[in-house]
Amino acid sequence: MYKLGLLGKNISYSFSRNYFKNKFEIENITNVNYDNFDIENVSIFPSIIKDTDGLKGLNVTIPYKQDVIPFLDKLDKKAKAIGAVNTIRITKKGKLVGYNTDCYGFKKSIKPYIKSHHKSALILGTGGASKAVVYTLEKLGISCHYVSRNMRKGISFTYDTLTPQDIKEHKIIVNCTPLGTFPKVELCPNITFDTMSSQHIAFDLIYNPEETTFLRLAKAQNATTINGLDMLKFQAEKAWSIWDIKKSK
């Protein structure tokens, strides 16, 4: 029996475990289990690798997409460029190889909506997922500007300095923060929505709830709104192809 899992913290809500459970049932895959590895500190990670028989791969989520990198033997080219890992493959020799499938999932989700006037984006949040978003948008020729609570190197705006005009000029706005995730669905990044328009894309990486406060307020301004569910599905299937586990006969 092979094992896969999700590495993260406070992940009982996890999309991945249910997604793969359903996938295995629908496709009659009987030789693989998928479990959560909910750990308080990334220092516990090596013991998971050592003590879990049959482990072939992991997804990685908040807050370990960057913290897990020092424990890996090798990084895929895209993961290295992004500086964040959300998929780990364990080779037959026991080597840990890090990949980033967030960029694949995000690109597949947003590309159908991008038009010629989408030239610049505001990225709300600076975690591991945001790095995949920036990597993807820049590959599509769109300039990106980070928004964070505090000004530091690499940050273009804080929430206090971001103006309605800035919102108006950046036609793509991506929420990479956890604000608005169930159960605290009333929360939302502190930005002005009044200057959004039908030319805007508002993308929220959150998938629970289906429509966050961020998306609801953007939708009220006629912006195109996209949640994170399709992105997760695309990245999960990409991870499955990376693990390359053969179905038992």
KOLSE-622205 format. One line per 3 residues: number of its first residue (from 0); their letters; for each residue y negated, x, z negated of N, C-alpha, C. Coordinates in pm, whole numbers, plus 50000, padded with zeros to 5 digits. Last residue first. Layout:
<atoms>
NUM = A = Y/X/Z/Y/X/Z/Y/X/Z | ...
</atoms>
This chain:
<atoms>
248 = KSK = 50368/49660/51029/50445/49574/51118/50559/49508/51042 | 50034/49709/50909/50178/49722/50893/50252/49622/50980 | 49763/49848/51087/49825/49727/51032/49977/49746/51023
245 = KID = 49609/50149/51000/49698/50078/51090/49762/49959/51018 | 49278/50216/50946/49406/50188/50881/49491/50102/50974 | 49019/50328/50993/49128/50337/51089/49265/50321/51024
242 = WIS = 48769/50373/50883/48887/50397/50798/49015/50403/50881 | 48612/50296/51100/48608/50436/51054/48731/50467/50969 | 48658/50023/51113/48699/50106/51227/48701/50254/51190
239 = WAK = 48542/49947/50870/48685/49925/50892/48737/50012/51007 | 48273/50004/50924/48344/50079/50821/48496/50068/50841 | 48225/49804/51113/48212/49946/51153/48286/50034/51052
236 = EAQ = 48252/49582/50954/48347/49603/51063/48343/49746/51114 | 48031/49622/50786/48166/49616/50730/48271/49641/50838 | 47815/49604/50956/47843/49734/50894/47983/49737/50834
233 = FKL = 47833/49332/51030/47843/49437/51132/47881/49571/51069 | 47796/49207/50781/47918/49185/50857/47939/49296/50961 | 47538/49295/50713/47653/49330/50628/47784/49313/50703
230 = MDL = 47388/49177/50918/47388/49323/50901/47509/49368/50820 | 47426/48909/50859/47486/48966/50980/47491/49118/50974 | 47279/48899/50609/47421/48867/50619/47487/48926/50743
227 = GNI = 47008/48936/50550/47094/49053/50562/47241/49026/50589 | 46792/48727/50760/46845/48776/50633/46949/48885/50658 | 46492/48690/50934/46632/48733/50945/46678/48778/50807
224 = TTA = 46239/48505/51100/46299/48552/50975/46447/48580/50994 | 45934/48516/51265/46079/48516/51285/46142/48575/51160 | 45661/48326/51122/45728/48454/51153/45876/48429/51183
221 = NQA = 45515/48107/51044/45580/48105/51176/45641/48238/51218 | 45449/48104/50785/45347/48158/50876/45401/48170/51019 | 45680/48024/50669/45567/47930/50662/45451/47974/50752
218 = KAL = 45830/48255/50685/45861/48145/50776/45747/48043/50782 | 45729/48394/50467/45704/48445/50604/45727/48335/50706 | 45827/48239/50259/45682/48253/50274/45645/48306/50413
215 = RLF = 46104/48271/50304/46043/48137/50305/45893/48145/50328 | 46145/48546/50270/46166/48483/50401/46100/48346/50410 | 46076/48570/49994/46011/48653/50097/46024/48587/50235
212 = TTE = 46264/48402/49876/46122/48366/49870/46043/48442/49975 | 46546/48386/50106/46475/48435/49988/46331/48382/49988 | 46804/48212/50217/46660/48223/50242/46591/48263/50113
209 = EPN = 47049/48269/50096/47037/48278/50241/46892/48289/50284 | 47007/48462/49787/47028/48342/49866/47007/48366/50017 | 47191/48680/49956/47214/48576/49856/47092/48565/49765
206 = YIL = 47113/48885/50115/47188/48776/50180/47218/48661/50085 | 46853/49122/50173/46924/49034/50081/46995/48923/50161 | 46696/49238/50362/46833/49287/50351/46917/49205/50255
203 = DFA = 46491/49051/50565/46525/49075/50425/46671/49120/50417 | 46232/49069/50791/46375/49095/50773/46399/49125/50626 | 46014/48915/50994/46036/48943/50851/46187/48952/50831
200 = IHQ = 45819/48981/51266/45958/48970/51222/45960/49005/51074 | 45533/48818/51415/45596/48900/51312/45748/48875/51303 | 45416/48639/51579/45451/48769/51637/45526/48858/51538
197 = SSM = 45340/48427/51430/45462/48410/51510/45504/48540/51578 | 45217/48610/51140/45205/48515/51250/45339/48502/51322 | 45043/48703/50837/45160/48704/50925/45143/48596/51032
194 = TDF = 44837/48666/50664/44804/48723/50794/44927/48749/50881 | 44950/48562/50428/44858/48480/50506/44829/48534/50645 | 45098/48714/50256/45168/48657/50372/45073/48587/50470
191 = TIN = 45069/49009/50072/45000/48890/50122/45069/48841/50250 | 45319/49113/49830/45237/49133/49949/45171/49000/49986 | 45529/49199/49621/45390/49155/49602/45305/49192/49724
188 = PCL = 45853/49062/49681/45759/49175/49687/45615/49125/49688 | 45970/48816/49447/45933/48850/49585/45843/48974/49581 | 46169/48573/49262/46097/48700/49277/46074/48734/49424
185 = EVK = 46331/48357/49248/46187/48331/49257/46106/48459/49282 | 46590/48428/49206/46551/48395/49343/46401/48372/49358 | 46774/48574/49032/46628/48575/49017/46561/48547/49152
182 = PFT = 47049/48599/49059/46994/48467/49026/46842/48460/49018 | 46981/48659/49406/47036/48567/49306/47079/48644/49181 | 46693/48857/49486/46839/48839/49484/46880/48740/49376
179 = GLP = 46431/48912/49460/46464/48783/49520/46613/48757/49527 | 46433/49252/49508/46354/49140/49458/46386/49011/49534 | 46551/49486/49590/46640/49378/49545/46566/49254/49498
176 = TCN = 46397/49601/49901/46405/49595/49755/46505/49486/49716 | 46349/49594/50164/46465/49673/50123/46477/49680/49971 | 46215/49390/50391/46232/49400/50247/46362/49472/50215
173 = VII = 46012/49473/50656/46150/49471/50610/46154/49487/50458 | 45821/49359/50914/45818/49386/50770/45959/49368/50716 | 45651/49417/51210/45783/49409/51149/45769/49444/51001
170 = KHE = 45385/49447/51274/45451/49322/51316/45598/49311/51272 | 45106/49539/51126/45246/49581/51131/45332/49457/51155 | 44865/49402/51113/44883/49504/51216/45027/49548/51232
167 = KID = 44882/49228/50893/44856/49174/51027/44892/49274/51136 | 44908/49407/50683/45017/49313/50711/45002/49260/50854 | 44656/49525/50697/44776/49607/50717/44896/49519/50753
164 = QPT = 44499/49306/50627/44487/49363/50762/44607/49451/50795 | 44563/49271/50357/44603/49168/50454/44596/49218/50599 | 44664/49603/50237/44567/49496/50262/44624/49389/50356
161 = LTD = 44790/49800/49981/44825/49730/50105/44733/49610/50124 | 44742/49895/49729/44651/49937/49836/44677/49867/49969 | 44942/49787/49569/44801/49765/49532/44704/49800/49644
158 = YTF = 45173/49877/49675/45149/49733/49682/45005/49700/49647 | 45082/50172/49862/45137/50108/49743/45109/49958/49758 | 45169/50335/50170/45094/50235/50094/45162/50207/49961
155 = SIG = 45322/50554/50251/45196/50524/50319/45107/50430/50239 | 45504/50821/50118/45465/50680/50100/45330/50657/50165 | 45540/51091/50140/45620/51005/50226/45588/50857/50216
152 = KRM = 45465/51162/49805/45490/51215/49939/45581/51121/50018 | 45330/50865/49652/45386/50999/49647/45413/51044/49789 | 45224/50589/49468/45196/50678/49579/45257/50815/49554
149 = NRS = 45441/50325/49363/45360/50443/49331/45343/50531/49455 | 45578/50117/49480/45490/50088/49367/45396/50203/49336 | 45556/50133/49843/45624/50149/49715/45526/50118/49602
146 = VYH = 45625/50130/50182/45543/50069/50078/45621/50079/49947 | 45636/50342/50469/45692/50298/50341/45585/50236/50252 | 45636/50277/50803/45548/50314/50692/45604/50254/50563
143 = CSI = 45731/50371/51135/45760/50309/51006/45671/50364/50895 | 45726/50291/51483/45681/50375/51371/45695/50299/51240 | 45984/50260/51711/45893/50187/51624/45855/50275/51506
140 = GLK = 46188/50349/51875/46050/50376/51914/45946/50305/51831 | 46441/50331/51784/46400/50226/51878/46253/50240/51919 | 46443/50529/51598/46524/50550/51718/46490/50448/51827
137 = ELT = 46294/50394/51405/46234/50508/51474/46311/50544/51600 | 46483/50206/51322/46360/50162/51388/46294/50277/51463 | 46682/50376/51206/46712/50286/51318/46586/50247/51394
134 = YVV = 46546/50507/50997/46616/50584/51100/46637/50499/51225 | 46469/50282/50844/46368/50368/50907/46431/50450/51021 | 46723/50190/50761/46632/50103/50835/46529/50186/50911
131 = AKS = 46817/50404/50614/46890/50364/50734/46803/50275/50822 | 46631/50397/50409/46638/50516/50493/46714/50488/50623 | 46685/50162/50278/46558/50174/50351/46560/50294/50446
128 = AGG = 46922/50216/50145/46924/50125/50260/46797/50138/50343 | 46834/50389/49936/46922/50436/50041/46923/50348/50164 | 46483/50297/49870/46621/50333/49836/46703/50373/49958
125 = TGL = 46222/50209/49884/46251/50346/49929/46394/50391/49897 | 46018/49926/49981/46125/49990/49906/46166/50123/49968 | 45948/49789/50279/45925/49763/50137/46044/49818/50058
122 = ILA = 45804/49910/50552/45933/49914/50486/45907/49902/50335 | 45644/49789/50834/45628/49819/50693/45765/49807/50628 | 45620/49914/51170/45688/49838/51066/45646/49884/50927
119 = SKH = 45515/49881/51513/45511/49946/51383/45568/49853/51276 | 45556/49738/51748/45534/49882/51757/45537/49954/51623 | 45618/49477/51909/45671/49530/51783/45668/49683/51787
116 = HSK = 45550/49395/52157/45441/49408/52060/45488/49459/51924 | 45791/49374/52297/45702/49487/52328/45590/49504/52226 | 46040/49274/52051/45964/49258/52175/45863/49372/52188
113 = IYP = 46347/49212/51894/46235/49304/51914/46173/49285/52051 | 46574/49064/51859/46446/48998/51830/46325/49085/51862 | 46802/49218/51899/46778/49103/51987/46642/49036/51970
110 = KIS = 46778/49411/51680/46743/49447/51819/46722/49325/51909 | 46874/49332/51429/46732/49316/51461/46700/49333/51609 | 47156/49365/51418/47093/49243/51368/46952/49223/51421
107 = KKF = 47214/49617/51514/47278/49502/51579/47209/49371/51540 | 47067/49768/51324/47031/49770/51467/47087/49648/51539 | 47211/49716/51089/47070/49676/51100/47029/49669/51247
104 = GYC = 47464/49826/51145/47450/49684/51115/47307/49635/51131 | 47394/50098/51185/47460/50021/51290/47441/49871/51268 | 47290/50161/50936/47204/50175/51054/47262/50095/51171
101 = DTN = 47510/50127/50769/47394/50038/50753/47307/50042/50879 | 47692/50324/50793/47708/50212/50885/47598/50108/50868 | 47718/50654/50753/47622/50547/50729/47641/50439/50835
98 = YGV = 47968/50851/50577/47910/50790/50697/47801/50692/50656 | 48142/51133/50446/48043/51028/50431/47985/50982/50564 | 48463/51222/50351/48366/51228/50459/48273/51108/50450
95 = LKG = 48664/51415/50154/48576/51299/50150/48466/51315/50254 | 49008/51510/50194/48866/51541/50207/48785/51411/50211 | 49282/51476/50194/49208/51446/50072/49061/51480/50076
92 = KKT = 49413/51498/50427/49409/51618/50344/49329/51599/50216 | 49360/51258/50545/49498/51284/50503/49508/51406/50412 | 49035/51160/50408/49126/51209/50511/49266/51232/50455
89 = IRI = 48853/50889/50333/48932/50992/50268/49041/51036/50367 | 48523/50794/50403/48662/50798/50450/48732/50914/50381 | 48267/50585/50293/48339/50712/50271/48481/50697/50324
86 = TNV = 47950/50447/50346/48092/50442/50379/48153/50581/50360 | 47689/50494/50298/47741/50366/50250/47889/50347/50283 | 47455/50745/50225/47593/50715/50265/47631/50577/50213
83 = AGI = 47162/50915/50336/47225/50813/50254/47361/50778/50313 | 47023/51063/50518/47017/51105/50378/47074/51001/50284 | 47003/51052/50795/46945/50945/50714/46926/50987/50569
80 = AKA = 47138/51281/50876/47000/51260/50920/46930/51156/50834 | 47388/51234/50760/47312/51353/50722/47164/51336/50758 | 47468/51006/50893/47450/51001/50747/47366/51119/50699
77 = KKD = 47489/51108/51153/47388/51007/51122/47362/50999/50972 | 47702/51299/51126/47569/51339/51176/47460/51237/51137 | 47886/51277/50817/47868/51245/50958/47723/51274/50997
74 = LKD = 47942/51531/50581/47864/51414/50620/47867/51399/50772 | 48191/51642/50345/48128/51648/50478/48049/51520/50502 | 48269/51613/50085/48301/51739/50152/48225/51755/50283
71 = LFP = 48070/51476/49814/48143/51466/49941/48164/51603/50004 | 47906/51484/49599/48050/51482/49571/48135/51485/49699 | 47643/51459/49687/47690/51590/49639/47841/51598/49614
68 = IVD = 47634/51171/49751/47642/51275/49854/47691/51410/49803 | 47586/50980/49561/47726/51016/49586/47739/51136/49679 | 47315/50923/49556/47373/51000/49445/47514/51050/49474
65 = QKY = 47270/50753/49770/47222/50892/49778/47291/50980/49674 | 47402/50523/49695/47407/50565/49836/47357/50708/49857 | 47409/50405/49440/47476/50533/49460/47477/50586/49603
62 = PIT = 47351/50167/49301/47242/50261/49330/47292/50399/49376 | 47414/49995/49607/47315/50029/49504/47386/50058/49371 | 47731/50105/49753/47611/50023/49746/47520/50072/49633
59 = VNL = 47983/50201/49975/47894/50244/49866/47769/50158/49869 | 48330/50161/50046/48190/50128/50075/48109/50172/49954 | 48596/50395/50094/48506/50319/50007/48380/50277/50082
56 = GKL = 48947/50473/50154/48805/50464/50187/48728/50378/50092 | 49201/50506/50058/49171/50556/50193/49023/50552/50228 | 49419/50546/49792/49280/50519/49830/49247/50586/49962
53 = GDT = 49669/50590/49685/49661/50520/49813/49520/50491/49860 | 49573/50577/49344/49676/50607/49444/49655/50525/49571 | 49318/50691/49174/49350/50572/49253/49447/50608/49365
50 = DKI = 49237/50922/49044/49330/50832/48974/49373/50709/49055 | 49056/51068/49203/49175/51134/49147/49281/51033/49102 | 48855/50887/49257/48927/50952/49367/49060/51009/49318
47 = ISP = 48773/50832/48998/48822/50724/49082/48906/50781/49196 | 48677/51078/48917/48797/51027/48851/48856/50910/48929 | 48442/51108/49072/48559/51193/49097/48687/51142/49033
44 = FIS = 48268/50897/48952/48324/50889/49087/48445/50979/49110 | 48135/50933/48721/48270/50879/48710/48343/50881/48844 | 47881/51000/48789/47967/51109/48742/48113/51065/48727
41 = VNE = 47739/50772/48834/47808/50830/48949/47900/50946/48909 | 47787/50519/48589/47725/50647/48628/47807/50710/48739 | 47915/50279/48565/47784/50294/48501/47710/50418/48546
38 = IDF = 48084/50112/48833/48070/50223/48739/47927/50235/48688 | 48319/49931/48982/48189/49908/48920/48169/50011/48809 | 48480/49901/49243/48474/50011/49146/48333/50009/49087
35 = NDY = 48665/49626/49368/48537/49681/49323/48558/49796/49226 | 48914/49649/49631/48869/49622/49494/48729/49678/49470 | 49154/49555/49859/49014/49594/49847/48964/49552/49709
32 = NVN = 49466/49662/50002/49391/49590/49899/49247/49642/49897 | 49694/49641/50273/49569/49695/50221/49512/49603/50112 | 49899/49526/50418/49924/49658/50359/49799/49721/50298
29 = TIN = 49856/49295/50556/49924/49284/50426/49942/49418/50354 | 49672/49104/50755/49681/49244/50716/49734/49248/50573 | 49616/48864/50893/49750/48892/50843/49771/49042/50817
26 = EIE = 49363/48793/50950/49428/48882/51046/49569/48925/51003 | 49301/48632/50728/49290/48577/50864/49369/48661/50964 | 49339/48814/50513/49416/48689/50521/49418/48635/50664
23 = FKN = 49155/49015/50568/49297/49050/50558/49385/48925/50571 | 48916/48869/50559/48958/48936/50682/49108/48964/50680 | 48907/48794/50290/48920/48692/50394/48968/48751/50526
20 = KFY = 48878/49050/50178/48988/48964/50137/49015/48856/50243 | 48638/49133/50293/48763/49198/50334/48886/49118/50291 | 48460/48950/50169/48466/48964/50315/48600/49023/50358
17 = NRS = 48495/48994/49897/48533/48865/49955/48549/48873/50106 | 48397/49261/49885/48532/49227/49839/48580/49095/49899 | 48128/49246/49990/48235/49322/50056/48374/49279/50015
14 = FSY = 47951/49107/49827/47988/49052/49957/48117/49115/50007 | 47953/49096/49472/47978/49168/49596/48019/49085/49717 | 47892/49030/49216/47847/48937/49321/47893/48981/49460
11 = SIN = 47959/49249/49067/48050/49135/49062/48018/49033/49171 | 47826/49491/49041/47858/49442/49175/47957/49325/49175 | 47706/49697/48871/47680/49552/48858/47704/49481/48991
8 = KGL = 47714/49952/49107/47685/49917/48967/47644/49771/48960 | 47974/50089/49320/47838/50046/49289/47823/50018/49141 | 48201/50094/49580/48146/50173/49470/48003/50128/49445
5 = LGL = 48468/49906/49688/48323/49915/49686/48280/49989/49561 | 48770/50005/49867/48690/49945/49762/48542/49964/49780 | 49124/50021/49944/48984/50038/49980/48902/49979/49867
2 = KYM = 49457/50139/49969/49350/50080/49890/49213/50118/49946 | 49785/50064/50095/49659/50136/50100/49555/50064/50015 | 50120/50084/50000/50000/50000/50000/49874/50088/50000
</atoms>
